[in-house]
Amino acid sequence: MRQPILTSTPPAPQPELLRAAFRDLHAARLHGFAMLASLGDRRRAADATRRALADGSSRIDQLRHPERAAAWLRAQALRSLRGGWWRRQPARVERLAALAPMGVDARLFEALATLSIAERGAVVASIVELLNPDDVAIVLGRSPSRARRDTARAVARYLGAAATSAAPGAGATAAGPLSQRVRAVAARAFSPAASR
């Protein structure tokens, strides 16, 4: 007679371990997103990141589509960033200093400053993080077709502002190298070291 093979089932992960893993997975990139969307307002970016992560990790067992968690967190962060405009705003020099470790220079700062928080969120989510259009729609809280239109408009405004603030003669080639520059900035912005 054959003996059954006994296998041990791994213990179910503890809810707090799942929440900690969720925060660890999303914290650095979400903070980088919030820093760029808030235009270097450290306090608001940290607060928006903390709130979104707390809300998301408390609902981790309710996630129907875990692959959409990053987009949902960014939507929560943008919602937090839209409020609180009455607080003392950091000076331009403070914002530039906060964004400098992420590689944001004055020209990139000025181009981002021409956009609203929602528009910055659309630009960062689409051309920096390369989220798919459905995820960008979640970030913006809009239908996919409207999100595509709004994102295209925001990207065009951003690139136009960046081209006008470029050095003379650089306007004709600003879109290509600038897109690469934004992606390079994002790589630094979303690294764990940048979020500390």
C-alpha positions in Angstrom: 0.0 0.0 0.0 1.3 3.4 -1.0 1.8 6.0 1.7 0.4 9.5 1.0 2.9 12.2 0.5 2.5 14.7 3.2 3.0 18.3 2.2 2.9 21.2 4.5 0.9 24.1 3.4 2.6 27.5 3.9 0.9 29.6 6.6 -1.4 32.3 5.3 0.3 35.7 5.2 -0.6 37.9 8.2 -2.7 40.9 7.3 -0.1 43.3 8.7 2.7 41.7 6.6 0.5 42.1 3.5 0.0 45.8 4.3 3.7 46.3 4.9 4.6 44.6 1.6 2.0 46.8 -0.2 3.5 49.9 1.3 7.0 48.8 0.5 6.0 48.0 -3.1 4.3 51.4 -3.8 5.8 54.0 -1.4 8.9 55.2 -3.3 7.3 55.6 -6.7 4.1 57.1 -5.3 6.2 59.6 -3.4 8.1 60.6 -6.5 4.8 61.0 -8.4 3.4 63.2 -5.6 6.6 65.3 -5.5 6.4 66.0 -9.2 2.6 66.6 -9.2 2.9 69.0 -6.2 5.8 70.7 -7.9 8.2 70.0 -5.1 6.0 70.8 -2.1 7.6 68.3 0.3 5.0 68.5 3.0 2.0 68.1 0.7 3.7 65.3 -1.2 4.5 63.4 2.0 1.0 63.9 3.3 -0.6 62.8 0.1 1.6 59.7 -0.1 1.0 58.8 3.5 -2.8 59.1 3.1 -3.0 57.2 -0.1 -0.8 54.3 1.3 -2.8 54.2 4.5 -6.1 54.0 2.6 -4.8 51.5 0.1 -3.1 49.2 2.7 -6.3 49.2 4.9 -8.3 48.0 1.9 -5.7 45.5 0.5 -8.1 42.6 1.1 -10.7 44.3 -1.0 -8.6 44.8 -4.1 -10.5 43.4 -7.1 -7.8 44.3 -9.6 -4.4 44.4 -7.9 -2.7 45.4 -11.2 -4.6 48.7 -11.0 -3.4 49.5 -7.4 -0.7 51.9 -8.6 -3.2 54.0 -10.6 -5.7 54.0 -7.8 -3.0 55.2 -5.3 -2.1 58.0 -7.7 -5.7 59.0 -7.9 -5.9 59.2 -4.1 -2.7 61.2 -4.0 -4.0 63.7 -6.6 -7.2 64.0 -4.6 -5.2 64.9 -1.5 -3.0 67.4 -3.4 -6.0 69.3 -4.8 -7.0 70.2 -1.3 -4.9 72.2 1.1 -4.1 75.1 -1.3 -4.8 77.5 1.6 -1.7 76.4 3.5 1.6 78.3 3.3 3.1 77.5 -0.1 6.9 76.9 -0.3 8.8 79.5 -2.1 10.1 78.7 -5.6 13.6 78.3 -4.3 12.5 75.7 -1.8 10.5 73.8 -4.4 13.5 73.8 -6.8 15.8 72.6 -3.9 13.3 69.7 -3.2 13.2 68.7 -6.8 16.9 69.1 -7.6 17.9 65.7 -6.2 15.4 64.2 -8.7 17.1 66.0 -11.6 14.5 68.7 -12.1 16.2 71.9 -13.2 14.7 75.4 -13.6 13.5 74.9 -17.2 11.7 71.6 -16.3 10.3 73.2 -13.2 8.9 76.2 -15.2 7.3 73.9 -17.8 5.6 71.8 -15.0 4.5 75.0 -13.3 2.4 76.0 -16.3 0.1 72.9 -15.6 -2.5 72.3 -12.9 -2.0 69.5 -10.4 -4.3 67.2 -12.5 -2.4 68.1 -15.7 0.9 67.4 -14.0 -0.5 64.1 -12.8 -1.5 63.2 -16.3 1.9 64.1 -17.7 3.8 62.2 -15.1 1.6 59.2 -15.2 1.6 59.0 -19.0 5.0 60.1 -20.3 7.1 59.6 -17.2 5.7 56.4 -15.6 4.4 55.2 -19.0 1.1 54.0 -17.4 -1.3 52.6 -20.0 -4.3 54.9 -21.0 -6.8 52.9 -18.8 -4.6 53.5 -15.8 -4.2 57.2 -16.6 -8.0 57.4 -16.8 -8.1 55.9 -13.2 -5.5 58.4 -12.0 -7.5 61.3 -13.4 -10.9 59.9 -12.5 -12.2 60.3 -16.0 -13.5 58.1 -18.8 -10.8 56.6 -21.0 -11.7 58.8 -24.0 -11.8 62.0 -22.0 -8.6 61.1 -20.1 -6.8 60.5 -23.5 -7.9 64.0 -24.7 -7.0 65.7 -21.4 -3.6 63.9 -21.3 -2.8 64.8 -24.9 -3.7 68.5 -24.2 -1.6 68.5 -21.0 1.4 66.9 -22.7 1.2 69.4 -25.6 1.0 72.3 -23.2 4.0 70.9 -21.2 6.1 70.4 -24.2 5.2 73.8 -25.6 6.2 75.5 -22.4 9.4 73.5 -22.2 10.3 74.4 -25.8 9.7 78.1 -25.2 11.9 78.1 -22.1 14.6 76.2 -24.0 17.8 77.8 -25.1 17.5 79.6 -28.5 17.6 77.2 -31.4 16.6 74.3 -29.2 12.9 74.6 -29.8 12.9 72.4 -33.0 14.3 69.4 -31.2 12.8 69.9 -27.7 10.1 67.2 -27.9 12.4 64.2 -28.5 15.3 64.9 -26.1 12.9 66.4 -23.6 10.8 63.3 -23.4 14.0 61.3 -22.7 15.0 63.9 -20.1 11.7 63.6 -18.3 12.1 59.8 -18.2 15.6 60.2 -16.8 14.3 62.5 -14.2 11.6 60.0 -13.3 14.1 57.2 -12.9 15.8 59.3 -10.2 12.5 60.5 -8.8 11.1 57.0 -8.3 14.2 55.4 -6.8 14.1 54.5 -3.2 16.9 56.9 -2.3 14.9 59.9 -3.7 11.9 59.1 -1.6 13.7 59.3 1.8 
